[in-house]
Each structure stands twice: as structure tokens, then as C-alpha cells.
Amino acid sequence: MALVLLSGQEIPKEEKEKKEKIYEEEKKDIHGEADGKHKLKKRSRSPDNSPADGRNQKKIREEAETTLPLNISNYRLLKQLGEGNFGKVMLASYVIKDQLVAVKIIEKKRENIFKFVTREASVLQLADRCPFLCRGMATFQTQSLMLLVLEYISGGTLDDLIKSRGRLTSDQILFYSSELAVGLKFLHANGIVHRDLKPENILVDEDGHLKIADFGLVCTNMFGSKTRRGICGTPGYIPPEVLSNKKYNSGADWWSFGVTLYEMATGTLPFPRTGTEQEQVERIIGGEPEYPEFLSTELRDLLQQLLKKKAVQRLGVYSDICDHPFYSTIDWVEAERRGLLPPVIPTTVSS
């Protein structure tokens, strides 16, 4: 399925001053529908400012329009599920089929937002090729909002699982980190660095398998020796090289993977959020985490290899994480096929 950001007629110059009013009206409509008080209004679409080839763009639009209705009136918003980097995520019903979906609603007022949404849409399109990525179903826009329609993952988040259990068992850590590693390696093989990997952005489906979500901060075309610079991500999960404003690549994700793994194993962050934000930054850059005695030798070594200060020495960068002794019992072919048996099946799903 082609997943593209669609647009329509250009907003006339004389209507520019109405944009703020329109934005406020649409925002009211969105929240009103979630409360069951208002019906969402249909808005004309704003201009697509990036057509490389008019004929090809038109063809892509026509293909997309045959898959899912690209009109906000086809979706009934039910409640807020969460909040991503650039917008709220709402549970919605695709009214024609009575199918639950998630709709990410993004305000156009934010600077450079079109660039970030286009990147996110491109990653969502790849998700059909990897079972461990949240899948996109459609994207469209109004005059003041951009909307991403996503598959609804009903089992909550990895963060919910950790908080409900304190810390996970060895079998659970092995399963979840294996699927997470497969998903992360797929992204990196396609030149994508997530840059905000954390338990809140890792969803659990109704069968107990994981899916990586929220691609709002991804950087793309990160092949070979290409690097980026600039601080982004969630405090506590950002690697030392990013905090130091140094160049970084996919090794940044493996640090965040290590932090997430540590949290699964201990129930806490390796560098807790105590004191000021600057003190936490200094601990991440110059300090070392404590490794509780209850950790197995293999798991402790895995964490130490992932939380190396220098990215070039980090597991996942200098060698394949799949070869680490902690994963000696994992059949990676089965893991990639989603064939491992989930240790936990969600008993109640979010709805």
C-alpha cells in the first residue's frame, strides 16, 4: 500500500488570516468528538509542497485513495491513548467497517513539522515488511492538522508491563529483547535511526508480541558511515554522544536498547532521574550504572556491552547482538518470523 501525505487545493492568500480561527475550530471539533458532543467537520486539504513529479504524485494519490478513506469524517474519535513527540494519539473507529484504529493528530503550527511527518509516514510504509513495527494505514491533512491512521495495538506498552511487574523474569527479558532487536536491526538495515527508543514507545499486541512505535524523531538515509548531530530523545534514554553534541549514528539506538533492557531487568533506569537534569546528564556521560547481584552473568555482560560510553565499542555497532551468549537459546530465524512463544498474553486489552 502506498502511504503518502496527501494534500488538496492551495489556501488563497486572502484566507491566511483565517488560519488561526480554523485551527481553533478544528481543535474544538477533535476534542468534542472524543467527548461524544460534536461531529467532526470535513475540511479542504492544504497544499502539498513537495511533489517531485506531478504525474507520479497523482498516481500515488489515486492508489492510496483506493485503500482507506482519506477523510476525517470516516473516523469517529473515542478517547486519547497517549501523546507522541508531535501530537496526540486517539483511539478511533473506522465507521464503515467498525474497525478500531489509532489516529495521530499533529498540529501544523509546529516549525518544520511537515518534514518530520513525512519521515514518519515513510517508516510506517516500511512496516509491512517487518512484524515488529507499528503499521501505518493512511495519512491525510486538513488546513491546520495532519493525521496518521495507524493500526491499533491493544495490549498496552512495555512500560505498562514493567510498571505492573516491577521487573521482568529472565524468560520475559529474553523474549522481548529478542523481538526488539529484530525490529531495531530492520530499521538500521533500511538506514533509519529511531532516536527515541524507550518502553513507552514499544507496544504489546493482543498476542503478546512487541511492536516499535512513534517514528516522529527518526532520521533516515543513515547508511554506512553517515552521522548526525543534535540533541533529541527522552531524558534518561539519550546516549552520551548525543548529550555531548557529538556526531552519532545507529549506535545511539543500541544505547537506548541497553537502557530499556536494564529497565526490564531491574525496574529502574541505569541512571535514575534524581537531582537536576544536568546532574543526570553528567552521570550518563561520566558515570557507570550499578549492576544488581541478581542479574545473571550473561545479562550483566550484555548490559555492560550495550552501555559503553564510546559508540564504536558498543554491542550492535562493533559486533552483532545476536551472537551474544545471552541469546544462545534463541532461534533467530523463528524470531524474525514472529515464531517465538510469548511468555505473557495480555489478559485485558486497552480499549
C-alpha positions as CSV (number, residue, x, y, z in Angstrom):
1,M,0.0,0.0,0.0
2,A,1.3,3.4,-0.9
3,L,1.4,5.6,2.2
4,V,1.8,9.3,1.3
5,L,0.9,12.6,2.8
6,L,-2.0,13.9,0.7
7,S,-3.0,17.4,0.0
8,G,-5.5,19.4,-2.0
9,Q,-6.2,22.9,-3.0
10,E,-3.9,25.8,-2.1
11,I,-5.2,28.2,0.6
12,P,-5.8,31.6,-1.1
13,K,-3.8,34.4,0.2
14,E,-6.8,36.3,1.4
15,E,-7.7,33.4,3.7
16,K,-4.4,33.3,5.5
17,E,-5.6,35.4,8.4
18,K,-8.4,32.9,9.0
19,K,-6.0,30.1,9.6
20,E,-5.8,30.5,13.4
21,K,-9.6,30.6,13.7
22,I,-9.9,27.5,11.5
23,Y,-7.2,25.8,13.7
24,E,-9.1,26.5,16.9
25,E,-12.4,25.3,15.3
26,E,-10.8,22.0,14.2
27,K,-9.2,21.5,17.5
28,K,-12.6,22.0,19.2
29,D,-14.1,19.5,16.8
30,I,-11.5,16.9,17.6
31,H,-11.9,17.2,21.3
32,G,-15.7,17.4,21.1
33,E,-15.9,14.2,19.1
34,A,-13.8,12.4,21.7
35,D,-16.4,13.5,24.3
36,G,-19.3,12.5,22.0
37,K,-20.6,16.1,21.8
38,H,-19.6,17.2,18.3
39,K,-19.3,15.8,14.8
40,L,-16.0,16.2,13.1
41,K,-16.2,18.7,10.2
42,K,-14.8,18.0,6.8
43,R,-12.1,20.4,5.8
44,S,-10.5,21.1,2.4
45,R,-6.9,19.9,2.3
46,S,-3.9,22.2,2.2
47,P,-1.2,22.2,-0.5
48,D,1.4,19.5,-1.0
49,N,4.7,21.4,-1.0
50,S,6.9,18.5,-2.2
51,P,5.7,17.0,-5.5
52,A,8.8,15.8,-7.3
53,D,6.8,14.7,-10.3
54,G,3.2,15.8,-10.8
55,R,2.1,12.7,-12.8
56,N,3.7,10.2,-10.3
57,Q,2.3,12.1,-7.3
58,K,-1.2,11.9,-8.8
59,K,-0.8,8.2,-9.4
60,I,0.3,7.6,-5.8
61,R,-2.7,9.6,-4.6
62,E,-5.1,7.6,-6.7
63,E,-3.6,4.3,-5.4
64,A,-3.8,5.4,-1.8
65,E,-7.4,6.6,-2.2
66,T,-8.5,3.1,-3.2
67,T,-7.3,1.6,0.1
68,L,-8.7,3.7,3.0
69,P,-10.9,6.7,3.1
70,L,-8.8,9.8,3.5
71,N,-11.4,11.9,5.1
72,I,-11.7,12.8,8.7
73,S,-15.4,12.2,8.8
74,N,-14.8,8.5,8.2
75,Y,-13.3,8.1,11.7
76,R,-15.1,8.5,15.0
77,L,-12.7,9.5,17.7
78,L,-13.3,7.7,21.0
79,K,-10.6,8.7,23.5
80,Q,-7.0,9.7,23.9
81,L,-4.5,6.8,24.0
82,G,-1.3,8.8,24.6
83,E,0.9,11.6,23.3
84,G,3.7,11.2,20.9
85,N,6.6,13.6,20.1
86,F,4.5,15.9,17.9
87,G,0.8,15.1,18.6
88,K,-1.9,13.2,20.5
89,V,-2.8,9.7,19.6
90,M,-6.5,8.9,19.7
91,L,-8.4,5.7,19.6
92,A,-10.9,5.9,16.7
93,S,-13.4,3.8,14.9
94,Y,-13.3,3.5,11.1
95,V,-17.0,3.8,10.8
96,I,-17.6,2.0,7.6
97,K,-16.1,-1.3,8.9
98,D,-16.5,-0.6,12.6
99,Q,-12.7,-1.2,12.9
100,L,-10.6,0.2,15.7
101,V,-7.6,2.2,14.6
102,A,-5.2,4.7,16.2
103,V,-5.1,8.3,14.8
104,K,-2.2,10.5,15.5
105,I,-3.2,14.2,15.3
106,I,-0.5,16.7,14.6
107,E,-0.7,20.5,14.6
108,K,0.8,22.2,11.5
109,K,1.7,25.2,13.6
110,R,4.9,23.5,14.8
111,E,8.0,24.5,12.9
112,N,9.3,22.1,10.3
113,I,6.6,19.7,11.1
114,F,5.9,18.6,7.5
115,K,9.5,17.2,7.3
116,F,9.0,15.1,10.5
117,V,5.6,13.8,9.5
118,T,6.9,12.8,6.0
119,R,9.7,10.9,7.6
120,E,7.3,9.1,10.0
121,A,5.0,8.2,7.1
122,S,7.9,6.7,5.1
123,V,8.8,4.5,8.1
124,L,5.2,3.4,8.6
125,Q,5.1,2.3,4.9
126,L,8.1,0.0,5.6
127,A,6.3,-1.6,8.5
128,D,4.5,-4.1,6.2
129,R,7.9,-5.8,5.8
130,C,8.6,-6.2,9.5
131,P,6.1,-7.6,12.0
132,F,7.8,-5.7,14.9
133,L,7.0,-2.2,13.6
134,C,3.7,-0.4,14.1
135,R,1.9,-0.3,10.7
136,G,0.5,2.8,9.0
137,M,-2.8,2.6,7.2
138,A,-3.3,6.1,5.8
139,T,-2.1,9.7,6.1
140,F,-4.0,12.9,5.2
141,Q,-4.3,16.5,6.2
142,T,-6.7,19.4,6.8
143,Q,-5.9,23.1,6.6
144,S,-4.3,23.1,10.1
145,L,-3.8,19.4,11.1
146,M,-2.0,16.4,9.8
147,L,-3.3,12.9,10.6
148,L,-1.7,9.5,10.6
149,V,-4.0,6.5,10.8
150,L,-2.2,3.6,12.4
151,E,-3.1,0.0,13.3
152,Y,-4.5,-0.2,16.9
153,I,-2.2,-2.2,19.2
154,S,-4.4,-3.2,22.1
155,G,-2.2,-4.8,24.7
156,G,-0.6,-1.7,26.2
157,T,3.0,-0.8,26.3
158,L,6.2,-2.4,27.5
159,D,6.3,0.4,30.1
160,D,2.9,-0.7,31.4
161,L,4.2,-4.3,31.7
162,I,7.4,-3.2,33.6
163,K,5.4,-1.0,36.0
164,S,2.9,-3.7,36.7
165,R,5.5,-6.3,37.5
166,G,8.4,-4.3,39.0
167,R,10.9,-6.2,36.9
168,L,10.6,-8.9,34.3
169,T,11.7,-12.5,34.5
170,S,14.7,-13.8,32.6
171,D,12.5,-15.6,30.0
172,Q,10.4,-12.4,29.5
173,I,13.5,-10.3,29.1
174,L,14.9,-12.8,26.6
175,F,11.7,-12.8,24.5
176,Y,11.0,-9.1,24.5
177,S,14.6,-8.0,23.8
178,S,14.9,-10.6,21.0
179,E,11.9,-9.2,19.2
180,L,13.0,-5.7,19.9
181,A,16.5,-6.4,18.5
182,V,15.0,-7.8,15.3
183,G,12.8,-4.7,14.8
184,L,15.7,-2.4,15.5
185,K,18.1,-4.2,13.1
186,F,15.4,-4.0,10.4
187,L,15.2,-0.2,10.9
188,H,19.0,0.2,10.8
189,A,19.3,-2.0,7.7
190,N,17.0,0.4,6.0
191,G,19.0,3.4,7.0
192,I,16.7,4.5,9.8
193,V,17.7,5.6,13.3
194,H,14.8,5.7,15.7
195,R,16.3,8.2,18.2
196,D,13.6,7.8,20.9
197,L,13.5,4.1,21.7
198,K,12.0,3.5,25.2
199,P,9.4,1.3,26.9
200,E,6.6,3.8,26.3
201,N,7.2,3.6,22.5
202,I,7.2,-0.2,22.5
203,L,3.7,-1.7,22.2
204,V,2.4,-5.1,23.1
205,D,-0.2,-6.6,20.7
206,E,-3.1,-8.9,21.7
207,D,-1.0,-12.0,21.1
208,G,1.9,-10.8,23.3
209,H,4.4,-9.8,20.6
210,L,6.1,-6.4,20.5
211,K,5.9,-3.5,18.0
212,I,8.1,-0.5,17.9
213,A,6.1,2.7,17.5
214,D,6.3,6.5,17.4
215,F,8.7,7.3,14.5
216,G,8.3,11.1,14.9
217,L,12.0,11.6,15.6
218,V,13.6,9.2,13.1
219,C,16.4,10.2,10.9
220,T,16.6,8.5,7.5
221,N,19.3,7.6,4.9
222,M,21.7,6.7,7.7
223,F,23.7,4.2,5.7
224,G,27.4,3.4,6.0
225,S,29.5,6.0,7.8
226,K,26.8,8.7,7.7
227,T,26.3,10.5,11.0
228,R,24.0,13.2,12.5
229,R,24.4,15.8,15.2
230,G,21.9,17.4,17.5
231,I,20.2,16.5,20.8
232,C,16.8,14.8,20.7
233,G,15.1,12.0,22.5
234,T,13.8,11.4,26.0
235,P,15.9,12.2,29.1
236,G,17.3,9.1,30.7
237,Y,17.5,7.2,27.3
238,I,19.7,9.6,25.3
239,P,23.3,8.3,24.8
240,P,26.4,10.1,25.9
241,E,27.5,11.1,22.4
242,V,24.2,12.8,21.8
243,L,24.2,14.6,25.1
244,S,27.7,15.8,24.3
245,N,26.5,17.1,21.0
246,K,28.9,14.8,19.1
247,K,28.2,13.0,15.9
248,Y,26.2,9.8,16.2
249,N,24.6,7.0,14.1
250,S,22.7,3.8,14.8
251,G,24.8,3.2,17.9
252,A,22.6,5.7,19.6
253,D,19.7,3.3,19.4
254,W,21.7,0.5,20.8
255,W,22.4,2.6,23.9
256,S,18.6,3.2,24.3
257,F,18.1,-0.5,23.7
258,G,20.5,-1.1,26.6
259,V,18.7,1.3,28.9
260,T,15.4,-0.3,28.1
261,L,16.9,-3.8,28.7
262,Y,18.2,-2.6,32.1
263,E,14.8,-1.2,33.0
264,M,13.2,-4.6,32.1
265,A,15.7,-6.4,34.3
266,T,15.7,-4.1,37.3
267,G,12.6,-2.0,37.1
268,T,14.7,1.2,37.2
269,L,16.8,3.3,34.9
270,P,20.6,2.8,34.9
271,F,21.0,6.5,35.6
272,P,18.0,7.5,37.7
273,R,16.3,10.8,37.4
274,T,17.4,12.2,40.7
275,G,18.7,15.7,41.3
276,T,18.7,18.2,38.5
277,E,18.6,17.3,34.8
278,Q,22.2,18.5,34.4
279,E,23.3,16.1,37.2
280,Q,21.6,13.2,35.4
281,V,23.4,14.3,32.1
282,E,26.7,14.3,33.9
283,R,26.1,10.8,35.4
284,I,25.3,9.4,31.9
285,I,28.4,11.0,30.3
286,G,30.8,10.2,33.1
287,G,29.3,7.7,35.5
288,E,28.7,4.0,35.5
289,P,25.4,2.2,36.4
290,E,25.1,-0.3,39.3
291,Y,24.5,-3.9,38.3
292,P,22.5,-5.7,41.0
293,E,23.7,-9.1,42.1
294,F,20.6,-10.9,41.0
295,L,21.5,-10.3,37.3
296,S,22.9,-13.4,35.6
297,T,26.5,-13.3,34.3
298,E,25.3,-13.2,30.7
299,L,22.7,-10.5,31.2
300,R,25.2,-8.3,33.2
301,D,27.8,-8.6,30.4
302,L,25.1,-7.9,27.7
303,L,24.2,-4.7,29.6
304,Q,27.8,-3.6,30.0
305,Q,28.4,-4.1,26.3
306,L,25.4,-2.1,25.3
307,L,26.1,0.8,27.8
308,K,29.6,1.5,26.6
309,K,30.3,5.3,26.6
310,K,32.0,5.1,23.2
311,A,29.6,4.1,20.5
312,V,32.3,2.3,18.4
313,Q,32.8,-0.1,21.3
314,R,29.0,-0.7,21.8
315,L,27.4,-4.0,21.1
316,G,25.3,-3.7,18.0
317,V,27.9,-1.5,16.4
318,Y,31.2,-3.4,16.5
319,S,29.5,-6.9,16.5
320,D,26.1,-8.5,16.1
321,I,24.0,-8.6,19.2
322,C,22.5,-11.9,18.1
323,D,25.9,-13.6,18.7
324,H,26.0,-12.6,22.4
325,P,25.8,-15.6,24.9
326,F,22.6,-14.2,26.5
327,Y,20.8,-15.1,23.3
328,S,22.4,-18.6,22.8
329,T,19.0,-20.3,23.1
330,I,17.2,-18.1,20.6
331,D,16.4,-19.4,17.1
332,W,16.8,-16.1,15.2
333,V,15.0,-17.4,12.1
334,E,12.0,-18.2,14.2
335,A,12.3,-14.8,16.0
336,E,12.2,-13.0,12.7
337,R,9.1,-14.9,11.6
338,R,7.4,-13.9,14.9
339,G,7.6,-17.6,15.8
340,L,8.8,-17.4,19.4
341,L,6.2,-18.2,22.1
342,P,5.2,-15.0,24.0
343,P,5.7,-15.5,27.8
344,V,2.8,-13.2,28.6
345,I,-0.6,-12.9,26.8
346,P,-2.4,-9.6,27.7
347,T,-5.5,-10.6,29.8
348,T,-7.1,-7.2,29.4
349,V,-6.6,-5.0,26.4
350,S,-6.9,-1.2,26.3
351,S,-10.0,0.0,24.5
